Structure formats: C-alpha cells, structure tokens
Amino acid sequence: MYLSGVACVLPEQRIVNDEILELVAHYSRGIYGGDIRSLLSSIDAKLRRIGIESRYWRSPKERPFALLEHACDVALKQSKIARSEVDFVIYVGVDRGFAEPANACFVAKALGMKGARTFDVVDACLGWATATEIAQGLFASAPGAVALIASAEFPMRPKGSVIPECFTIAAEAELDWKFPAFTLGEAASASVLIGEGPEWRYIHESDADFADLCTVSLGPPSDYAAPSSRFGSSESRGFRAYGNDLGRRIYRPAISVLRQLIDQTGTPCVVFPHSVIGPYIDQVVERVSAGIEVFSTFSDTGNLATSSLPTSISIARERRILNVDDVAIGWAAASGLKVSAFNIVQSLR
C-alpha cells in the first residue's frame, strides 16, 4: 500500500498562548474561587513547559467543509488521481457534523464520487491510523483500488464541546481535565492511499480499563457507560481529558510498540508522532533508540487529533524532510486507551 497524496489546510487565525490566557480570564472572571492572576500564570508556565507556541482556529468566514474540500483536491492532484477513480471514502475526524449518515457520504457527494463506498471510522486521535489499516484490509480483495481518508477537526466553535466549558475554571483542580483543551488546534486533512505495493505493519497495545481518561460525551455518560468519577456530573457534556493520567498510562506501551516496530522494520528515516506534547515525545523516542529523527508540528499547530499525522507528513514533504519512496513510522496514542506504531510507505506517482 502506498500513501500517494497527503494534504493539510490550516485555518487563517493563528492563536498564541496569550490569547488562550485571555479566553480563560474572560470566561472564568467572577467564577474562579482563587487569585485568577496566579491561575493564568500557572497555565502559561505549563503551556511553555510542553512546548506549544500557537495553534490555528478558523475565522467566522471560514467553513470547515470548504477547507476539507480543498485538502481533498490537493491530495488527489498530488496523486494524479481523478475523483472518479476513488473507490473508498473514509471520514475519520473526531469532530463531525452528523451522527447519521456517515460524514464520508457528504464528502463523496461534494466531490462527485457518487459510486464510492463511504463510511466513518470513530477511533479518537487514532482514527487516521485505523483507517489506513482498514483500507489495507479492503485492498486485499481489491488490489489497485484507491481510498481517500478525510478529516475536518474544527472543535473550537463557540458553544461547542470545548468553548466555553473548558475555558471556564471555577477551581484550579479543574485543570486536571480542562488543560488539554488549551492545546487544541484546527485543520482539515486528506490522504490518498493506493492498493498496491508493500504491506504496512501495525503494532497495537490497548487497555480499555482507562477508556474514561479522555471523552467527548454526546449525552449523559452514565446512560452509555459504567459509572465513573471522571465523567463529572450527569449534566456534564463535551470534552474532558485527564492529560497527566494519559501521559503516565501510555508511557510504557508507547515505548513498547515503537521498539517492536523498529525491531521488525529497521530504523526509519523519520518518526511522525501524534502531536500532543513536545518534550514527552522526544523523551520516549530517545528511550527507544537514540538519534532517530522526530518530526512534529505540535509547537506551531497544537493537537490536531486525527489530522495530526497527515499534517506532519504533508509539511515534512513540503520541506523535503520526507522524500519520495522514503519509509517512515507513524506513532500515535489515543483515548480508549490505545497506542499504535506502523510503518508508512509513501510514493508520488
């Protein structure tokens, strides 16, 4: 399987850390029970410590779907693939407009791919990686077929799953599950996979006991899951991510899957991590094998969820960090709780 084309489109507003602090101050003023200046200083220090400087959010005039269409067009053009040649359209975004039908249906409709097989993959930040593995399975019975993987991650809308809830702080303890929201960026991405060439290898580890460490609830969580103190009250909605706990729980399995894959496939030219925390990623890779090059967009774009890996790959191609026929490794952790590593074979037609 070849990754033939990959594109990312970032929205136009660059949001720096000071603007995050302004939003927290705006929504928490009169609600926070302590010294808000101390709270903001604590948040600022933590943002600096994890290495994030900015993220991109859409302006009111930008439509997520229009940005996604543009990303699809760029990826298809890179691949020299006509829209009519696409056999599978897979939507993987955590952010989505429809529970039914599959969001992929509307991507296919907009692009004139009315005969394509369309479905969504819901697998948190691992969605892109999981979609590539599913596509490879589909290609086994359809060699030479073409799959388009699409993602539109635009969760920072007012009154959405993140704002204002995660920016409204009543007590510092709430940062345990609200801080990760301050690292979220927005992007649209598209990837074209061709069902020919070498097989990609995947290594997975998971522990469902910790599925409640990062959630985006659509209704009362207790209606659809066993009770958990991490869900908050029955009225709680939206995004909750216990970042410190996630980091502790994925540390060992993250090392394990990456080490296993490198043992099987050899040292890659570059590792593309799901971009969530800069220093943490470097520390884990150093434990696996010193000197491996890591390319992450986290400091500039923040956490892009399922668009993280394709965005990093796209930018690495533009900068000639990743060249034609280079073999790289993708490496991602996601709520659920799961960690995966896999080799990426890419080629331009």
C-alpha positions as CSV (number, residue, x, y, z in Angstrom):
1,M,0.0,0.0,0.0
2,Y,1.3,3.5,-0.9
3,L,0.5,6.8,0.6
4,S,0.3,8.6,-2.7
5,G,-1.0,12.1,-1.7
6,V,-1.4,13.9,1.5
7,A,-2.5,17.5,2.2
8,C,-3.4,19.7,5.2
9,V,-5.2,23.0,5.2
10,L,-4.9,25.2,8.3
11,P,-7.4,28.0,9.0
12,E,-6.2,31.5,8.9
13,Q,-6.3,32.6,12.6
14,R,-3.0,31.9,14.4
15,I,-3.8,31.8,18.1
16,V,-0.9,32.3,20.5
17,N,-0.7,31.3,24.2
18,D,-1.5,34.9,25.4
19,E,-4.9,34.6,23.6
20,I,-5.6,31.4,25.4
21,L,-5.0,33.1,28.7
22,E,-7.3,36.0,27.7
23,L,-10.1,33.5,27.0
24,V,-9.6,31.7,30.3
25,A,-9.7,35.1,32.1
26,H,-12.8,36.2,30.1
27,Y,-14.9,33.0,30.9
28,S,-13.5,32.5,34.5
29,R,-13.7,36.0,35.8
30,G,-16.2,36.1,38.7
31,I,-16.3,32.3,38.7
32,Y,-12.8,31.3,39.7
33,G,-12.5,31.0,43.5
34,G,-8.9,32.0,43.9
35,D,-6.4,34.5,42.5
36,I,-7.0,34.5,38.8
37,R,-3.6,36.0,38.0
38,S,-2.0,33.0,39.8
39,L,-4.2,30.7,37.7
40,L,-3.2,32.3,34.5
41,S,0.5,32.2,35.4
42,S,0.2,28.5,36.2
43,I,-1.4,27.8,32.8
44,D,1.1,29.9,31.0
45,A,4.0,28.1,32.6
46,K,2.6,24.7,31.7
47,L,2.0,25.7,28.1
48,R,5.6,26.8,27.9
49,R,6.8,23.6,29.5
50,I,5.1,21.3,27.0
51,G,6.4,23.4,24.1
52,I,3.3,24.8,22.4
53,E,3.5,28.3,21.0
54,S,0.4,28.5,18.8
55,R,-2.5,26.8,17.1
56,Y,-4.8,27.7,14.2
57,W,-8.6,28.3,14.6
58,R,-11.0,29.2,11.8
59,S,-12.4,32.7,11.4
60,P,-16.1,33.2,11.2
61,K,-16.0,33.4,7.5
62,E,-14.3,30.0,7.0
63,R,-16.4,26.9,6.6
64,P,-14.8,23.6,7.8
65,F,-16.3,21.7,4.8
66,A,-14.8,24.1,2.3
67,L,-11.3,23.7,3.8
68,L,-11.8,19.9,3.7
69,E,-12.8,20.0,0.0
70,H,-9.6,22.0,-0.7
71,A,-7.5,19.5,1.2
72,C,-9.1,16.6,-0.8
73,D,-8.4,18.4,-4.1
74,V,-4.7,19.0,-3.3
75,A,-4.2,15.3,-2.2
76,L,-5.9,14.0,-5.3
77,K,-3.8,16.3,-7.5
78,Q,-0.6,15.2,-5.9
79,S,-1.6,11.6,-6.6
80,K,-2.7,12.3,-10.2
81,I,-6.0,10.5,-9.3
82,A,-9.3,11.6,-10.8
83,R,-12.2,11.9,-8.4
84,S,-14.0,9.2,-10.4
85,E,-11.1,6.8,-9.6
86,V,-11.7,6.8,-5.8
87,D,-13.2,3.6,-4.6
88,F,-13.5,4.2,-0.8
89,V,-14.1,7.5,1.1
90,I,-13.4,7.2,4.8
91,Y,-14.0,10.1,7.2
92,V,-12.1,9.9,10.5
93,G,-12.5,13.2,12.3
94,V,-13.3,13.3,16.0
95,D,-15.2,16.5,15.0
96,R,-18.1,15.7,12.8
97,G,-21.3,17.2,11.6
98,F,-23.6,14.1,11.5
99,A,-24.3,11.1,13.6
100,E,-26.1,9.7,10.6
101,P,-25.4,9.0,7.8
102,A,-21.6,8.7,7.7
103,N,-19.9,12.1,7.2
104,A,-18.0,10.4,4.4
105,C,-21.2,10.4,2.4
106,F,-21.2,14.2,2.2
107,V,-17.5,14.3,1.3
108,A,-18.2,11.9,-1.6
109,K,-21.3,13.9,-2.6
110,A,-19.4,17.2,-2.7
111,L,-16.6,15.7,-4.7
112,G,-18.8,13.8,-7.2
113,M,-17.8,10.4,-6.0
114,K,-21.4,9.0,-6.0
115,G,-20.3,5.4,-6.6
116,A,-17.7,5.2,-3.9
117,R,-18.1,3.1,-0.8
118,T,-18.4,5.5,2.1
119,F,-18.1,5.1,5.9
120,D,-16.7,6.7,9.0
121,V,-14.1,5.5,11.5
122,V,-14.5,6.6,15.1
123,D,-11.3,5.9,17.0
124,A,-10.4,9.1,18.7
125,C,-7.0,10.5,17.7
126,L,-6.0,7.1,16.3
127,G,-8.7,7.4,13.6
128,W,-6.3,8.2,10.7
129,A,-4.0,5.2,11.6
130,T,-7.0,2.9,12.0
131,A,-8.4,4.0,8.6
132,T,-5.2,3.2,6.9
133,E,-5.2,-0.3,8.4
134,I,-8.9,-0.9,7.3
135,A,-8.0,0.4,3.8
136,Q,-5.2,-2.1,3.6
137,G,-7.6,-4.9,4.5
138,L,-10.0,-3.7,1.8
139,F,-7.2,-3.6,-0.7
140,A,-6.6,-7.3,-0.2
141,S,-9.7,-8.1,-2.1
142,A,-9.5,-5.0,-4.4
143,P,-5.8,-4.6,-5.5
144,G,-5.1,-1.3,-7.2
145,A,-8.2,0.4,-5.6
146,V,-8.0,3.9,-4.2
147,A,-9.0,5.2,-0.8
148,L,-9.5,8.8,0.3
149,I,-9.2,9.4,4.0
150,A,-10.7,12.8,5.1
151,S,-10.7,14.6,8.4
152,A,-12.1,18.0,9.4
153,E,-11.1,18.8,13.0
154,F,-12.8,22.1,14.0
155,P,-13.9,21.8,17.6
156,M,-13.3,25.4,18.7
157,R,-16.7,26.8,17.8
158,P,-18.5,28.9,20.3
159,K,-20.9,26.9,22.5
160,G,-19.4,23.7,21.2
161,S,-17.8,20.8,23.0
162,V,-14.8,22.8,24.1
163,I,-15.7,26.5,24.4
164,P,-16.8,27.9,26.8
165,E,-16.9,24.8,29.2
166,C,-13.2,24.0,29.2
167,F,-12.2,27.7,29.4
168,T,-14.5,28.3,32.4
169,I,-12.4,27.5,35.5
170,A,-14.1,27.6,39.0
171,A,-11.2,25.8,40.8
172,E,-7.6,25.0,39.9
173,A,-8.3,21.3,40.3
174,E,-10.4,21.5,37.1
175,L,-7.2,21.9,35.1
176,D,-6.7,18.2,35.6
177,W,-9.2,17.6,32.7
178,K,-9.6,21.0,31.1
179,F,-5.9,22.0,30.4
180,P,-5.6,19.7,27.3
181,A,-8.3,21.8,25.6
182,F,-5.9,24.8,25.6
183,T,-3.6,22.9,23.2
184,L,-6.3,22.1,20.6
185,G,-5.8,23.4,17.1
186,E,-8.0,23.1,13.9
187,A,-7.2,21.7,10.5
188,A,-8.6,19.8,7.5
189,S,-6.6,16.9,6.0
190,A,-6.9,14.4,3.2
191,S,-4.8,11.4,2.3
192,V,-4.9,9.2,-0.8
193,L,-3.9,5.5,-0.5
194,I,-3.2,3.2,-3.4
195,G,-3.9,-0.5,-3.0
196,E,-0.5,-1.7,-4.4
197,G,3.0,-2.1,-3.1
198,P,4.4,-3.4,0.2
199,E,2.3,-4.2,3.2
200,W,2.3,-1.8,6.1
201,R,2.9,-3.3,9.5
202,Y,1.0,-2.3,12.7
203,I,1.8,-2.9,16.3
204,H,-1.0,-2.1,18.9
205,E,-1.4,-2.1,22.6
206,S,-4.6,-1.1,24.5
207,D,-6.2,-1.1,27.9
208,A,-9.9,-0.4,27.9
209,D,-9.9,0.0,31.7
210,F,-8.8,3.6,31.1
211,A,-11.3,4.4,28.4
212,D,-12.7,7.2,30.6
213,L,-9.4,9.2,30.7
214,C,-10.4,11.2,27.6
215,T,-14.1,11.6,26.5
216,V,-16.4,13.7,24.4
217,S,-19.9,12.9,25.6
218,L,-23.0,13.4,23.5
219,G,-25.5,12.8,26.3
220,P,-25.5,11.7,29.9
221,P,-22.4,9.5,30.1
222,S,-23.9,7.1,32.6
223,D,-26.6,6.2,30.1
224,Y,-24.0,4.6,27.8
225,A,-21.1,3.5,30.1
226,A,-20.5,2.1,33.5
227,P,-20.3,4.8,36.2
228,S,-17.0,6.7,36.5
229,S,-16.0,9.7,38.7
230,R,-14.1,11.0,35.6
231,F,-17.4,11.7,33.8
232,G,-18.3,14.5,36.2
233,S,-22.0,15.2,36.9
234,S,-24.8,13.8,34.8
235,E,-25.2,17.2,33.3
236,S,-21.6,17.3,32.2
237,R,-21.1,17.5,28.4
238,G,-18.3,17.9,25.9
239,F,-14.5,17.4,26.1
240,R,-12.8,16.0,29.3
241,A,-9.2,14.8,29.1
242,Y,-7.0,13.9,32.0
243,G,-3.7,14.7,30.4
244,N,-1.4,13.8,33.2
245,D,-3.0,10.4,33.7
246,L,-3.0,9.8,30.0
247,G,0.7,10.5,29.8
248,R,1.5,8.1,32.7
249,R,-0.6,5.3,31.3
250,I,0.7,5.4,27.7
251,Y,4.4,5.9,28.5
252,R,5.4,2.2,28.7
253,P,3.1,0.9,25.9
254,A,4.3,3.8,23.7
255,I,7.9,2.7,24.1
256,S,6.9,-0.9,23.6
257,V,5.0,-0.5,20.3
258,L,7.7,1.7,18.8
259,R,10.5,-0.6,19.8
260,Q,8.7,-3.6,18.4
261,L,8.1,-2.0,15.1
262,I,11.7,-0.8,14.7
263,D,12.9,-4.2,15.6
264,Q,10.8,-5.6,12.7
265,T,11.2,-3.0,10.1
266,G,14.5,-1.3,10.9
267,T,15.4,2.3,11.7
268,P,13.1,4.7,9.8
269,C,14.2,8.0,8.2
270,V,11.8,9.8,10.5
271,V,9.1,9.2,13.1
272,F,5.8,11.1,12.9
273,P,4.1,11.1,16.3
274,H,0.6,12.1,17.0
275,S,1.5,15.6,18.2
276,V,0.3,16.1,21.8
277,I,3.3,17.1,23.9
278,G,6.7,18.0,22.5
279,P,9.3,17.1,25.3
280,Y,7.3,13.9,26.1
281,I,7.5,12.6,22.6
282,D,11.3,13.3,22.3
283,Q,11.8,11.5,25.7
284,V,10.0,8.4,24.6
285,V,11.8,8.2,21.3
286,E,15.2,8.6,22.9
287,R,14.4,5.7,25.2
288,V,13.7,3.5,22.2
289,S,16.7,4.5,20.0
290,A,19.0,7.5,20.3
291,G,19.3,9.6,17.2
292,I,16.0,8.9,15.5
293,E,14.7,12.0,13.8
294,V,11.2,13.1,15.0
295,F,9.1,15.5,13.1
296,S,6.1,17.1,14.9
297,T,4.1,20.2,14.3
298,F,2.8,20.5,17.8
299,S,4.7,23.7,18.8
300,D,3.1,25.5,15.8
301,T,-0.3,23.8,15.3
302,G,-1.1,22.2,18.6
303,N,-3.1,19.0,18.9
304,L,-4.9,18.3,15.7
305,A,-6.5,15.0,16.7
306,T,-6.9,12.8,13.6
307,S,-5.4,15.4,11.3
308,S,-2.1,15.4,13.3
309,L,-0.3,12.7,11.5
310,P,-1.3,13.7,7.9
311,T,-0.5,17.3,8.7
312,S,3.0,16.5,9.9
313,I,3.6,14.2,6.8
314,S,2.3,16.9,4.4
315,I,4.6,19.6,5.9
316,A,7.6,17.3,6.0
317,R,7.1,16.6,2.3
318,E,6.9,20.3,1.6
319,R,10.2,20.9,3.5
320,R,11.9,17.9,1.8
321,I,12.3,16.2,5.2
322,L,10.4,13.2,3.7
323,N,11.3,12.4,0.1
324,V,9.8,10.1,-2.5
325,D,10.0,6.5,-1.5
326,D,11.3,7.2,2.0
327,V,9.9,4.8,4.6
328,A,8.7,6.5,7.9
329,I,7.0,5.4,11.0
330,G,3.7,6.7,12.4
331,W,3.1,6.5,16.1
332,A,0.0,7.6,17.9
333,A,-1.7,7.3,21.3
334,A,-5.4,7.8,21.7
335,S,-8.2,7.8,24.3
336,G,-9.7,4.4,24.6
337,L,-6.9,3.7,25.8
338,K,-4.6,2.6,23.0
339,V,-1.2,3.1,21.4
340,S,-0.1,2.1,17.9
341,A,3.0,2.2,15.7
342,F,3.1,1.5,12.0
343,N,5.3,1.9,9.0
344,I,4.3,4.4,6.3
345,V,5.3,3.6,2.7
346,Q,4.7,6.6,0.5
347,S,5.3,7.4,-3.1
348,L,4.4,10.1,-5.6
349,R,3.1,8.9,-8.9
